[in-house]
Amino acid sequence: MSALEVRERSWEDTTREEQALIVQANFLVVSHLGLVDRFVVRLLHFLRRWGIEEKMVPAIRLALVEAISNAIEHGNQLQLSRMVTVTVTMGVDKIIFRIIDEGNGFIVPENNATELNQQFADRGRGILMMKSVMDEVYWSGNTLEMVKYRYPSAGETGRYGG
């Protein structure tokens, strides 16, 4: 069976071997805030075709809109000539979202909500929000990576649906 044929079938109709395949897609987003929602809606359509659980969609949508908007505004400084690269890697157990802007990067205090809120006052809560709806959030320089597990482990009380 060719990879193209697998793409045209639903996740439930694939064999375990086919499900073990990792799907990876790269997207370039122009640094225009007005395009973020439209891009995220289309990306979620892509993920649904690959069998993403519907109850995960609101959390993923919220985190992606925030992450891409931040990359455009703060990383690329709203410069239309700069792009945001979004890489999605979807496996059997998790989905990884990597957002890379063309800026100089950012430094945020890890795991310290009080310090973060004091430092950024009315701004800077995006990382906290992303951490609250995604299972893992990492950043380094101009790259942000978010992980959402597709199936929580037995006894885990994680943020499966947000």
Beta strands, then each sheet from edge to edge (+ up, - down):
strand 1: 23-30
strand 2: 83-90
strand 3: 94-100
strand 4: 136-140
strand 5: 143-149
sheet 1: 1+ 2- 3+ 5- 4+
end
